[in-house]
Amino acid sequence: MLGIGLLTILGGTNTPAQAHTGTVAPESAEEVHLDTSGNLLGDMLGFRQWLYRHGVTMHIQSDDELWVNTTGGTRQHGTYNGVGTVQIDVDLNRLIGLEGGVFNVSWLNIRGRSITTDQLGDYNPISGYEAYRSNRLLELWYQQSFLDDRLDVKIGQQALDNEFLISDYASLFINSNFGWPMAPSINLYSGGPSWPLASLGVRFRYRPTDQLSLLFAAANDNPTGHSFYNEKDPSNQSVHPHGDNFNLDTGALLISEAQYSLNPQPEGLTDASIDPGLPGTYKIGGMYDTAQFADQRYDKDGKPLSSPDSSGIPKEHRGNWIFYAIMDQMIWRPSLASPTSVGVFARVTSNRSDRNVVSFVADAGFNLTAPFKNRENDVFGIGWGMGHTGSKARDADRDARSYADGYYPIRHDEHHIEVTYQAQITPWLIIQPDFQYIHRPGGGVLNEETGHRLHDETLFGLHTRVIF
């Protein structure tokens, strides 16, 4: 899904901001200070500092994009899309003395048009910021930590792509598959609880050691509560466009993940006398959706859905599972004092083909941080990803070909390649030029205007972020 698709709303990556955990209140209000040097509006005449002394942190930013499709797809035009985000975090320890308590609410202003929906026909949007135009609530939750912050519990309206199934290195990239990948985005109802859609649920996180984290969440599986997508609005975001549908009437999505940190880095790394090694994070997890899912090939009577005498009502299957594994690993840095480093990532997901369009997804790539002298906050990256059309969906294409009057393609794999450079111009302004090439869009889906497959697509984009 979109998702988040997305650059981290507050941290420079393409997934929504991760939750805070409670911090210990200082001894006096005078010791509390918020660094606002990275904000265009600064301290806002002391307003931000006043809020912060009372435990309230306000984040405002705008992400805007220009895209042009130069080859392939259904047409070639330029487009604009953008997202404004307001997020408020409340440290209840500082506000009312409730140690370990955190409250969060976030709101989105989504504008512009989706180039993927209008022109491309890809499995996943080429930008995690593409979404239905709306002003909507995103998240609304409360988190409480216990056992000296070893355990915390979050309850409320939440997007699971903040914490699950995410590669830190992959979050540099703009293509939405590098955020919340194709498997849940395409195969779950409305893409599951991921940006810009959230659902009611509860999340547990336990850290038995400094290197190991165990996460589990149970949430409603369908943020909108409506059936599978339509052509104009694949994620049903136009349904309840204000994000005020707290749906509990459909299935449950259960997800768990284990995270292991290799070679954790000490504070004061540049002054360390012993090299702690190159850091890495390894994750393995899975999710299960309890709802009913439509068969990709057969109707309720066992006939091919494309046959002339089919009822058109798919056979249904109970439940849907997805397994995944993720690697983020730094592989080189010239010295502990140098900001320059190279990191690599890889991620795979797998699920059944009888009830899912995409049955296997993989992505991989590398990031070069601080590629030039005096540009220590810049990052260059090259990423690749693919989505494998499931065997039952391909069988359905073969059925459709046997009944078609003209040419009808059999879908295979969709591949995407992205080259991007994220440049921090000022502490509050980031500019990110981006190039993407999509091979076999939609797995080789039919272009009804030409009667042939959609041609490969070449896209150029420019992403900007202003932090207010």
N, C-alpha and C positions, 0 to 999 in steps of 0.2 A: 504494500500500500504506500501511501504518500509518506512516506515515512520514516515519515519521518523520517518515511522518509525523511531526513532533514539535517541541516547543519545544527549542532547543538544550540538550542535557543539561547543559552547564555554562555557557552563555553567554547565556541569556535569549531564545533563538529556538527554533523548533520543528523543528530538525533536530539529530541527535546532534552531540556536541562534535567540532570539527575538531582534527586532529592538531597537536601541537607540532612545532617543528623544534628541533634542538639549539641550545643557547646556550653561549657561551664561559664556562668556569668562572672564578669570581673568584679573586683571588690567595690568599685565606685564607678558612677556614670562618667566621671571625667576621664577614666582610662579607656573608655570605649571610643574607637575612632574608625571610621569607614574611609577607605581609600577611594576617592572618586576621580582620580586622574585619568581613568579609562572611559569616562563618560563625557559626551559632548556637552551636556548641560551642567557638568560638574556637580557641586553640592546643592544646586538649586536654592541659593541664598540661605543655606543652612537647613533646609527642609529635610534633606536626606540624612544629615547627621542627627537631627532631632528624632526622626523615625527610627534610626539605627540604635540610638540610646534606649529606645523602648522596644527593641527586639524586632523591628520591622525593616525588611530590605526590599526595595522596589527596583525591578529590572524592566527597562523599556528598550526595545530595539526594533529596527525595521530591516528586513531582508528583501531585496529587489533584484529581479533578473530580466535580462533581455536575451532572447533566443532567436536564431534563424536556422531553418532547415534548408540546406543547399542542394541535397540530392535525395531521391527516394521519397517514401511516404505517399500520401494522397495529394499533397500540394506543397509548395514551398513559399512560406511567408514568415515574416518576423512576428514575434509575440512578446508581450510583457506579462509578468506575474510577480506578485509580492505578498509578503506577510508582515503585519505588525504584531508584536507580542508584548503583552504586559503581564508580568509575573510578580506576585507578592509572597514573600516568605516571612513567617512570623516565628521567632525563637521564643517560645512560651516560658522558657527559663528566665530570660531577661525581662519579659513582659510581666509575668505574674508569679514567677518563681517555681514553675512546673518543670523540673529538671528532665531533660531528654524529650520534651514535647515540641513538635514542629507542625505548623499549619501552612498549607500552600494552596494558592488559587492562581490560575492563569487564564488569560483571555486572548483570542486571536481576531485580527482583522485581515481577512484573506481577500485579495483583489486580483484583477487581471484574468487571463485565459490560460487554459492548459494546452500547450502545444502538442502533447502526446494524444489527447482526446481529439483535437481538431485536425491533426496532420499525420500522425505517425503510426498508430495501430500497434504499438509495442506491448509486450506483456506487462511491463512496469513503467511508470513515468520516468522520463529522462531527468527529471528534477524532483527531489523530495519536497520541494515547495509548491508543487502543483496541487491545487485543491479547489473545491467548489467555492465560488465567491460568497462570503458570509461574514458576519460578526458572531463569534461563538465562544462559549465557555469550553475550555479544554479540560483542565484538571481542577479538582476540589477535594483535598484529602488532609487527613491528620496522621502524623507519625509519632510513635512513642518508642524510645529506646530503653533498654534494661541491661542489667549485668555489665555495668561499666561500658556501655555501647557495644557489647558483643552481640546483642540481640536487639532488633528493632522491628516494629510492626507498623505497617501503613494500611489505612482503611479509607475508602471513599472512591470518588471518581478518578480513575488513573489510566494513563496510557502505558502499556507494558513495554513498549519499545524504548522507554527511558532506561531500563535496567536489564532486560532480557534480550538474548539473540543479537547482541551488538558487538561489533569489532571496533576497538578504539582507533586503530590506524585506518580502517575503511571509512570511518566517519568524516575524513577529509573530503571525500568525493561527493559529487552532487547527484549523480544518478541514484534514484530512490532505492534500487536494489542493493546498494552498498550500506543502506540503513536497515530498514525493516524489509527483509528480502522477499523474493517472489513467492516462496512456499506459503507463508501465512497471508501475504498480501493478496494473492490471487485466489487461493483455495478456501479461505475462511470467509464467513459472512461479513460483508462490508470491510474486509481486510483485517478483522479482529480489532481489539482495543489498541490502536496505534495512531499516531498523529495523522490527521487532526481530530480523530475520534477517540474518546475515552469511554470506559464503562465502569460500573460499580464493581468493587472487588476488595480483596484483602491480600497483602503481600507480607511474607515473613522473610527476614534475612538474619542468618546466624553466622558469626565469625569465630569458630572454635580456636583458630590460630591467626596470627597476623598474615599468613599466606593463603589461607583457605576461607572461602565464603560459600555458604549454601543458601540458595534462594528458592522460595516456593510462592506461587500466587494462584488464587482461585478468583476468577472474574467472569462476568457475563460475556459470552462469546460474540455477541452481536450488538455493537453500540447503537445502531439505529433501530434494531428490532424488525427489520424488513428483509425480504428474500434477496436472492442473488442479484447482482448488478445489472444495470441496463446500459445501453450503448452510450448515452449522453452523460451519465453519471455513474461510472463503474463502482464507486464505493457507497452509493446512496447517501452522499453527504448533503444533498438538497432536501432530504427527509429530516425534519427537525433541525433546520440550519443554525439554530442558536445554541445547540449543544445542551439543551435542557431536557432531553429524553433519558431519564434514569431507568433504562430498561432492565427488567428482571424476569421477562416473560419467555425467554428462549433458553438455549443451552448454556452450559458452563464450560469455560476454558480453564484447564488445569495445566500449569507450566512449572517446571522445576529446572534448576541450573546449578552446577557446581563450578566454581571459579578458583583457579590456583595461580598464585603469583610467584614467578621464578625470579630469584635474585632481587628481592625488594631493595629499593634504594634508601639509604639513610638520609636524615636531614643534614644539611651542610655537605652535600656530596662533593662539591668542588674542593673542600678542604680535607676530605677523607684520606687517611694514610694508607688504607688498603682498598683496592678496587673490589667492589661488591659483585662485579660481573654485570653482564648485559641483562636488563630487565625483560621479562616477558609475562604474558597472561594467557592461560589456557582454560577453555570453557567447554563443557559438555552438558547437553540438556535435551529436554523433550517436552512436548505439549500434547494434550488430548482434549478434543472438543466433543462434548456429549450429544450434540445435535444430530439431526438427520441430514444426509448429504446426497445429492442427486448423482445417479450413475452417469458416466460420460458417454455410454454407447447405447444402452437399452432402455426401453420404456417399461412401464409397470407390468406389461403383458409379455415381456421378454423379446419384443421386436426391436429392430434397429430404429432409433429415433428419427432417422432421415428417411425411412421407408414411407411410401404413400399411404399405407394403411395403419401407420403408427398413431397411437392416441396422443402423442406429444407430451405425455406426462412421464417423466423419468422414473425409473425404479429408484428406490431410496435405500440408503445404507445408514445404519446407526453408528455414529462415532467417526472420528478422524484423528489420526496421530501424525506428528512430525518429529523427527529426531535431528539433532544438529551437533556440530563440533566447530570450535573457533580457535584460531591461534593468532596471537599478536606477539611478535618477537623483535626486539632490537638486535641487529646483527653486526653493527659497527659504530664506533665513535672514536675519534682520534685521541681523546684524552678526557679525563673526568671534568676538566675545566672548560672544555669546548662545548658550545651549544649545538654543534653539527653532529648529526647521527643519521643512520639509515635503519628503518624498520620495515618488516614484511608482515603480511597478514594472509590468512587463508580461512575460508569458511565453507562448510557444506551442509546441506539439508536434504533429507530423504523422507518420502511418504508414499502411500499407496496410489496406484494409478487408476483404479476403477472409479474413484469418486473425486479425483483431482485432475485439473488440466495439466499442471506441472508436477512432475514426480521427483525430480532431482534438480538441485540448484547448487552452483559453486561460484565462488569469486576469490580473487587473489590479487596481490599487488605489492608495491613498495612505496615508501615515503622517504624523501630526503629533506630533513629539517635543517634550516640555516644553510641553504646551498651557496650563499655568497657572503663575503665579508660585510659586516655591519648590517646584515639582514637576518638576525638570529631568530626572529619570529615568523619568517616566511617558511612555507612548506611546498615542495614540488612532489607530485605523485603520478604514478601510472597504475591503472587498475583494469582488470579484466573480469568479466562475469558471464555466466551462461545459465539458461533455464531449459531443461529437457522436457519436451512435451511427452506426457505419459502415453503408454502403449494403448490404453483404451481410447484416449482421445484421438490417437492416430488411426485406430481401427474405425472409429466413427467417421473420420475423414474418408477412409476407403469406402465405407458404406455410402456416404454422400456422393462420392465420385461415381459409383455404380448407377446412381439414380439421376445424376446431373446430365443436362443437355450438352453442356460445354466443358471446358477445362475446370478441374477442381483439384487444388494442391493437397498433398499430404504434409502436415506440419512436422517439423523436426526440432532442432535446437535453435534458440535465439542466443546470439552472442553480443556483448557490448564491450567496447574498449573506451576508456576515458583517460585523458591527459589533462592535468589541472595544475594551477599554480596559485596558492593563496598568499597574498601579499598584505602585510599590515602597514598601511600608509601612515596612520596616526594611531594612538592608543584606542581611539573610538571608531576608526574606519578601516574596514577590510575590503579589498577588491580581489576577485578571483575569476580570471579568464579561464574558459573551459572548452575542451574539444571532446566530442563523442562520436563514435562510429558504431552503428547498429547493423549487425549482419543477420539477415533473415528475420526481419521484424515479425513479432508474433509467431515465431517458428516457421514462417513462410506462409502467412495467411493470405487469402485471396483479396486482391484489390478489385472490388466490384465495378469500379469505373473503367478499368482496362481489361478485365477478364484474365489477368495474370497475377503472379505473386507481387506483393509489395517489394519494391526495389530497396536495396541497402540504403541506409540513411547516414548523412554526414551533417553534424550539427555543431554550431559555434555558439557559445553563451558567455555572458558576463554577469557574475553574481556580486552584489555589494551588500555590506552589512554596516549599519550605523547603530552604535550603542549610545543611547541617550542617557 
